Amino acid sequence: MGRVELEGGSTKAVAKEGPTQMPPLAVLYALYRYAELLQRYDLSLSELTGNAVEGPVAVFGLGVQDLRRCLRGLSSQYPSWIRVEFVRDLDNVFLEPSYTATGVLSLA
């Protein structure tokens, strides 16, 4: 998904544009893959929306507010899998280390 910018008949740039929402379990799967890569299950929203090479923003191009909304929904629907703290300056995302990315597939 992207947008091509033309200048004088030639391609000037290609800008990646992500969707406004993704299936929540796809986002949860991407989070667990990222956590497994880092071998760390305590993450932050700012980390995920920064220059991460894995994770839902890197893979799907979700915006910060869309990702925040999705993570809140996931934490209420799958509280044993994910917990979030988005209050004041907190932007913490906690994943359950005993679960895995492939385990997310069993939720579908």
N, C-alpha and C positions, 0 to 999 in steps of 0.2 A: 504494500500500500504506500503510495507516494505521489508526489506532485512534481512534474517536470517544469522547470522554468526555462523558457527559450529567450534567446537574445540574438536578433539578426538572423533567424533561421537555424541557429545551432543551439545545442543544449548548453545552458549556462550552469544549471545545478539541478539536482534531484533531491527533493526534501521528503524525508520519511514522515508520514502522517499516520498516527495510530488510530484505532477505533476508540469510541468513547466507553465501550464496555466489552468485556470478554466473558466467556462462561467462567463462573467463579472457581470451579474445580480445575480449570486450566491454569488459572492464576495461582491456586494453592500448589498445584504440581510444580510450576515454575519456581515458586518460593522454596519448596523442599529441594529441588535440584540445586538451586543457588546455595542453600544452607549446607547441603552435602558437599558441594564443591569447596566451600570455605571451612567445612568441619566446625561450623558454629551456627547455633540455632537462635541466638538473640540478635536480631537485626534492627535497623532503623529505617523509617520511611525515607529520610534524606539520603541514606546509603543506597537504597533501592532506586531512587530517582536521580542519583548522581551519575557517575561514569561506570556503573557496574556492567560487566560483560555478559552476565547471566541475569536471570530474574525477570519478572513480568514486564518491567519497563523496557529493558533491553530487547526482550523477545517480541513483545506485542506493541510496544510504543505507547502504552497507556499514559495519560497525563496524571499529574499529582493528585488532583481532586478525584478523578475517576478511580485511581488506585486506592486512595483513602476510603472512598465509598465501598469499594469491593472488599477491602480488608475488614471493614466494620461488619459487613454482611457475613463474611466468612466466619468471623469470630463469634457471631451470634448463632450461626447455623452449625458450626463445628467447633464448639468451645474446647473440646479435648485436643484438637489439632492446632489451633491458633488462638492467640490472645493479643490484643492490641491496646496500647495506651496512647491516645491522642488528646491530651489535655495540656493546655498552656504550652510549655516548651517541650513536652514529651512527645516523641514520635516513635515509640518502641513497638516492635513486632516480635512476639515470642512464639516460636514453633516448638512442638513437643519432640524432643530428640529421640524418643523411642519409635517414632513413626518415620516412614520413608516416602520418597517421591513415588515409588511403585505402589506403595500402600494407598496413596491417594486414588489410584485407579480403581480400587475396590469400593470407593465411595460412590462411583458413578452408577 
